[in-house]
């Protein structure tokens, strides 16, 4: 049987016109027919997983300083900025709020940013209940996430290059797209973050399992033309 086509993942949602990692950007991607969205999780000072990429608030919000230095209620007072830096009505979501919107046709790939330690347990359970997936550069966190869900939550290890990957990692691998070589594939391999059309064309014709991109609609069009 031929391999299934790669999964297209909307990197931080459909954020061309909407704030990245916002509920609106994720919902827009799902409503456009993109099954999977990728988001980023940081931890507030009172231990709540929130959806934001940077360790600091400065670039994407009306706040300033480290995410980890603010309580959830303080983060809730901030507004997300759009691609031009203008404040919007969107707030920083909690991971639980975003997962509440997920479902059979609304899946989430969650990247945990800083090492989580035991905090990964509850995150893994939340993601697993919504049929999502976790990935991270932190190998031990991913192994802990798998154990916390008795192997039920799919995991992937992020890496810049195949040479950084341990041979015994039990999950998938997600590598920087420029490092992908077909001869290196030995398990489920996803690539990030693929934004040039030429690279999309090449990689969607290879044996990857997942393609993460800021331009998921373009990737979907390329994939659709191949299938038809």
C-alpha positions in Angstrom: 0.0 0.0 0.0 1.2 3.5 -0.7 2.1 5.7 2.3 -0.5 8.2 3.4 0.1 11.8 2.3 2.0 14.0 4.8 -0.1 15.8 7.5 -0.1 19.6 6.9 0.3 21.5 10.2 -0.5 25.2 10.6 2.4 26.6 12.5 1.0 28.8 15.3 -2.4 28.7 13.6 -3.4 30.7 10.5 -1.6 33.8 11.5 -1.2 35.8 8.3 -3.8 38.3 9.5 -4.4 37.1 13.1 -2.1 37.0 16.1 0.0 33.9 16.3 -0.9 31.3 18.8 -4.3 33.0 19.4 -7.7 31.2 19.6 -8.7 33.1 16.5 -5.7 32.0 14.5 -6.2 28.3 15.5 -10.0 28.4 14.8 -9.4 30.1 11.4 -7.0 27.3 10.4 -9.4 24.5 11.5 -12.3 26.3 9.7 -10.3 26.4 6.5 -10.0 22.6 6.6 -6.6 22.2 8.1 -6.8 19.3 10.5 -3.7 20.1 12.6 -2.4 23.3 14.3 0.9 23.7 16.1 1.1 25.8 19.3 3.6 26.6 21.9 3.3 26.2 25.7 5.0 28.2 28.4 4.3 28.1 32.2 3.0 31.1 34.1 4.5 31.9 37.6 1.6 30.1 39.2 2.1 27.0 37.2 -0.5 27.3 34.4 0.4 26.3 30.8 -0.3 29.2 28.5 0.0 29.4 24.7 2.8 31.7 23.7 6.0 31.1 21.7 8.6 33.5 23.2 9.9 33.3 26.8 9.2 37.0 26.9 6.0 39.0 26.3 7.5 41.9 24.4 7.2 40.8 20.8 3.7 39.3 20.7 1.8 41.1 23.5 1.1 44.5 25.1 3.2 43.4 28.1 6.9 43.2 28.8 9.1 40.8 30.7 9.3 37.0 31.1 6.2 34.9 30.8 7.4 32.9 33.8 7.4 35.9 36.0 3.6 36.7 35.7 0.6 35.0 37.2 -2.2 33.8 35.0 -4.5 36.7 36.0 -1.8 39.2 35.1 -1.2 37.6 31.7 -5.0 37.8 31.2 -4.9 41.6 31.3 -2.6 41.7 28.2 -3.6 41.7 24.5 -1.9 39.9 21.7 -0.4 42.0 18.8 -1.1 41.4 15.1 1.7 40.8 12.5 2.3 44.6 12.3 2.5 45.0 16.1 -0.9 46.5 16.7 -2.8 45.4 19.8 -5.9 43.3 19.1 -8.8 42.0 21.2 -7.2 38.6 21.5 -5.8 37.4 24.8 -3.1 34.9 25.6 -5.0 31.5 25.8 -4.3 28.9 28.4 -3.5 25.5 26.9 -6.7 24.1 28.5 -8.8 26.8 26.7 -7.3 25.9 23.4 -7.7 22.2 23.9 -11.3 22.8 24.7 -11.8 23.8 21.1 -10.0 20.8 19.8 -11.9 17.7 18.5 -11.8 15.0 15.8 -11.4 17.6 13.0 -9.4 20.0 15.2 -6.1 18.5 16.3 -3.2 20.1 18.1 0.5 19.6 18.0 1.9 21.2 21.2 5.5 22.2 21.6 6.6 22.6 25.2 9.3 25.2 25.2 11.3 25.2 28.5 12.1 21.9 30.3 8.9 21.0 32.1 9.9 18.2 34.5 6.8 16.9 36.4 4.6 19.6 34.9 4.7 17.7 31.6 2.5 15.0 33.2 -0.8 17.0 33.3 0.0 18.6 29.9 0.4 15.2 28.4 -2.9 13.9 29.8 -4.7 17.0 28.5 -3.2 16.6 25.1 -3.9 12.9 25.0 -7.5 13.3 25.9 -7.9 15.5 22.8 -6.0 13.1 20.5 -3.2 15.6 20.1 0.5 15.2 20.0 3.5 16.6 21.9 6.9 17.6 20.6 9.9 19.2 22.3 13.7 19.6 22.1 13.8 18.1 25.6 14.0 14.3 25.3 13.4 13.5 29.0 10.2 15.5 29.0 8.9 13.6 26.0 9.7 10.3 27.6 7.9 11.4 30.8 4.9 12.5 28.8 4.7 9.0 27.2 5.0 7.3 30.6 2.3 9.6 32.1 -0.2 8.4 29.5 1.0 4.8 29.3 2.4 5.4 25.9 -0.9 6.7 24.6 0.1 10.3 23.8 2.1 10.5 20.6 5.4 12.3 21.1 8.2 13.6 18.8 11.7 14.9 19.5 12.6 18.1 17.8 16.1 18.5 16.4 18.1 20.7 14.0 19.7 17.7 12.4 19.5 13.9 12.4 22.9 13.6 13.9 21.5 15.1 17.2 18.9 12.3 17.5 19.4 9.4 20.0 19.0 6.1 18.2 16.7 4.7 21.0 14.1 7.4 21.0 10.7 5.6 20.8 8.6 8.4 19.2 8.6 10.4 15.9 11.3 12.9 15.0 10.7 16.4 13.8 13.8 18.0 12.2 14.6 21.4 10.5 13.5 21.0 6.9 16.9 22.0 5.5 18.5 19.0 7.2 16.1 16.4 5.8 17.6 13.8 3.5 15.5 10.9 2.3 18.2 8.4 3.0 18.1 9.3 6.7 14.5 8.3 7.2 14.3 5.4 9.6 11.0 6.2 11.4 8.2 8.7 11.4 9.8 12.0 10.4 8.2 15.5 10.3 9.9 18.7 9.1 9.7 22.3 10.3 9.2 25.1 9.3 8.7 24.9 5.5 7.7 28.2 4.0 9.1 28.3 0.5 6.9 26.8 -2.3 9.9 25.0 -3.9 10.7 23.3 -0.6 7.1 22.4 -0.1 6.9 20.7 -3.5 10.0 18.7 -2.8 9.2 17.6 0.7 5.5 16.8 0.0 6.8 14.3 -2.6 9.0 12.6 -0.2 8.3 10.1 2.6 7.8 12.5 5.5 4.8 12.1 7.8 4.3 15.8 8.8 5.0 19.2 7.3 4.8 22.2 9.6 4.4 25.6 7.8 3.4 29.2 8.2 1.6 28.8 4.9 -0.6 25.8 5.3 -3.2 26.8 2.7 -0.5 26.8 0.0 0.8 23.5 1.2 -2.7 22.0 1.1 -3.1 23.2 -2.5 0.1 21.5 -3.5 -0.9 18.3 -1.8 -4.4 18.4 -3.3 -2.9 18.8 -6.8 -0.7 15.7 -6.2 -3.6 13.6 -5.0 -6.0 14.6 -7.8 
